């Protein structure tokens, strides 16, 4: 297998979990992960956006060959949220992470439209947490994706755990939706590849909320050709980041 990129993990101290930079790098080395997309942890996603963004941006600046930083901003902050994201892009952010249940909005609410428009302007992907009722359902993401077809959207966790059955049928309705593999057993990954095509499935760990031993074990049990593995495990997210 060639270059491996984890498209979604967290670094920092959250409400009930934590991950240091040193531990993240150590675990990546142990499991052969070359690079990872890092996002702020829960409190910084919900409230203290600038502090969380600065933390992951600094890590990515110190370790440019290991990490890409995705910034966040709570849509309820309005113009303040847009200003924060623009600042983060100027500092090197490569995408946006939104978490409807933590940030207190329905995924398809027009409250989030300005942020999606900014993503389209900057040509960056948005990673959406999905799977939490009633804020973050796959069909809600479809409504956004159809309204903003120029924006690449990642259906985080493929609707797990409450809406995993809806993930592939929903994503089939909008070609700008991609899915990630965290919290997914091999059968679910195969369904996604069969239903969406190999280029729309992205490897992720959701570390430390899940673990590399579990997530890499599931991926290693997924029967794919070498080229298919290379796409899922790295090429697809690199293409979204403009680094193929």
Secondary structure, 3 states (H helix, E strand, C coil): CCCCEEEEEECEECCCCEECHHHHHHHHHHCCCCEEEEECCHHHHHCCHHHHHHHHHHHHHHCCCCEEEEECCCHHHCHHHHHHHHHHHHCCCCEEEECHHHHCCCCCCHHHHHHHHHHHHHCCEEEEECCCCCCCCHHHHHHHHHHCCCCCEEEEHHHCCCCHHHHHHHHCCCCCEEEECCCCCHHHHHHHHHHHCHHHEECCCCECCECHHHHHHHHHCCCCCHHHHHHHHHHHHHHHCCCC
